[in-house]
Amino acid sequence: MLYITGDTHGILSINRLNSRNFPEGQHLTKNDYVLITGDFGLVFLNNHVEKCWRKWLDDSPWTTLFIDGNHENHGLLDSYPITDWRGGKIHVISDSIFHLMRGQVYTLAINDFKAIKIFTFGGADSDDKQWRTGASWWSREMPSKAEYEEGIGNLERHNWEVDYVFSHTVPTSCLSILNDYRIIPRLPNRLTHFLQMIYNKTTFTKWYHGHMHVDLDYKMGKVRAIYEDIVVIDN
């Protein structure tokens, strides 16, 4: 199975996945996945506390996947080894914690009879970056030209057809809907415009994203903002 949840921000909300809040997790195996849609936050300070939580995830029954958000230590994240996995590239954080890199297409078996194709594209522009200088903000939160090009190339190789899209921020057309839920509105930028192009051109069943700290199905059920909810794809 594939479970999806939103921003965990490291030690602030990773307990969302404990046995009390996520009892389903105790019945999973390493062939099942929990995917966090950005701002994973446990590859940030790399201190003892974070390492203990990463070990806890490693010892949990499932395999943890995450795309990157804007609240990540991108310098540290980029230092991890890259390998091919399920058709795309990943950073291997530990035995069963994998960073799904930008612009990749993966094929995941979610039951004995079905595999799904997912497209991932992390990153976002921080609206608080003026207060996050030095060791708390990295320009790599926004994609490079090579990452945009790689995403397009991978989708072209799959004829612009996937089952699910996972991003941290959103296509530009989603901002006007979601900004109603925010005190400080998110602004369009190169990445939201790029994701809008992906949204317009790609055939997909559903798009899941984080970043907005709200749980909401919108665009006639085509898009799902996810934060504290944990939802499952199993068919």
LINJO-V316849 format. One record per helix or strand of 3 or more residues. SS is the DSSP state (helix for helix, strand for strand). FROM is the first residue (numbers start at 1). TO is the last residue. Records with the same first field share a line. If there is no record, write none. Layout:
SS->FROM-TO ; FROM-TO
This chain:
strand->2-5 ; 33-37 ; 63-67 ; 82-85 ; 88-94 ; 97-100 ; 104-109 ; 115-121 ; 164-167 ; 206-209 ; 216-218 ; 223-225 ; 230-233
helix->10-12 ; 14-17 ; 23-27 ; 48-59 ; 74-77 ; 129-131 ; 134-136 ; 139-141 ; 145-157 ; 172-181 ; 190-201
